[in-house]
Amino acid sequence: MNILFFLTPKEDVSYLPEDYTLRQALEKMKYHGYSAVPVLTGDGRYVGTVTEGDLLWAMMDDAGFNLEKAELIFLKDMKRRRDNRPVTVNTDMDDLVDVIKDQNFVPVIDDEQRFIGIVTRKDVIGFYYREYQKAEHKEEHDGTV
């Protein structure tokens, strides 16, 4: 199974440019309702993941809960608690499952480290559940249960 089967392409993913300010990031994440989004360079390279918690800590520690100060803090300068580990298109399913068990989504990058999309844990779990149901139905049909 190729992980591209699960890929949500970049054009369908909300992400933030690293030159966005803290305020811009807050507004975009509020609008989309996501708790974490990929952060990209100007040329499309994946540099990390920013979470609601990262934004909250930056608002408190760096901006003093002041939106005007939040306009002066850039994502590339913010501390991030942890980044979602990316995978390449050549990653096998075992490695994908190993990564995705600890992340809501896995960023997918090409050979030049450019972001091409994400694979969500929901999609992977849904696929394996459907495969399980098919196998269970086949066993019942074949009389092996």
N, C-alpha and C positions, 0 to 999 in steps of 0.2 A: 504494500500500500504506500503510495506517495503522499507526503504531507500536503502537497498542493491541492489534493482533494478537499482538504479542510480549510484552505486559505480564504480569508476575507481580504480582498485586495486593498491596497493603500487608498485608492479613491473612495472606498466605502468605510474607511476607518477614521475616526476623529483622532487627531494628533496635534501636538503643539510644537511650533518652531522654537528652538532654543533661545532665540532673541526676543521671544514674548516676555512681557513683564509679568510680575506676580499678579497684578490686577487683571491683565488680559487672560491669564491662565484661569484665575478664579471665575471670571465671567463665562469663559467658554465651557469649563467643566460644569458650572451651574446650569448653563443652557442645555447641555447634552445629558446631564445627570449621571455621568460616569464617576467612578471612584478612583480610577487610574487610567492614564493615557500615555502613549509613547511620546518621547521628545526627539525631534529630528534637527539635524544641522540644515543650513541653507541649501546644501547639495543633496539632501535626502538621506544622510547617514543616521542610523539609530544611535543615540547617545545615552538613552536611559528611559526610565519611566517615572512620571511624577504622580503622586497620590494626593488625595484630599488631606491626609495627615501631613505630608510634606508642605502643602500650601498653608495649612493651619499653623504649623510650627514657624514657617517663614513669616507669616503675618504677625505672630506673637513676638518672635525673637528679633526679626530684622526690621519689621515695619511698625511695630508697636500698635497694631490694629488700626493704622492710619492708611486709608486708601491712596492718599497723595504720595506717601512714601512707597507704597506698593507699586507705583508707576515707575519707580527708580531702580527696582530690583529685577534682574533678569533671570530667567530659568537657568541659563548656563552658569550662573553664579550661586544658585541655591544649593543647599545640602539636600540630598535625597536619602531617605532611609534605606532603600534598597532598590535595585533595578531589576526588572524582569530580564532574565537571561535569554538572549536571542538564539535562534537556531537557523541553519541554512536550509535551502531547498533539498539538500542531499541527506538531511538527517533522517535516520530510520525511525520507525514507529516506536520501538522500545525506548530510544533516547528521548523522543518527543513526550511520551507518557511520563518518563522520569522527570522531565522538566515541568510539565504542565500540572503535575499533582500539587505543586507548591505555588502556582500562579494562576490567576483567572484567565490570562491570555499569554501567549508566547509570541514575541515579535519574530518575524521571519525576514532574513536579510539575504542578499545575493552575495556573490563572490567578492564584490567590491565594498561590502558592508552597507550597501544601500538598503533601506527599508522597503520591502515589497508588500507587506501586509501582516496580518496576525492569524493565529489559530487560537480559537477559544476552547477553554476546558469544557464548556457546555456542548460544543459540537463533537468533541472527541468522546465524551461520555455517552452522548446520544448515539453515535455510530456504534460503539461497543455494546450498548444496550440492545440496539436493533439486531446486531449480529448474534447476541445471546438469545434473543427471542426466536430468531430464525433457527438456530441450532436446537433449541428446546422444542420448537414446533416439528422440526425434522425427526427428532428422536421419538416424539409422540406418534407421528405419522408412520414411522418405520417400525413401531412397536418395540423400541429398545428401552422404553421407560419402565 
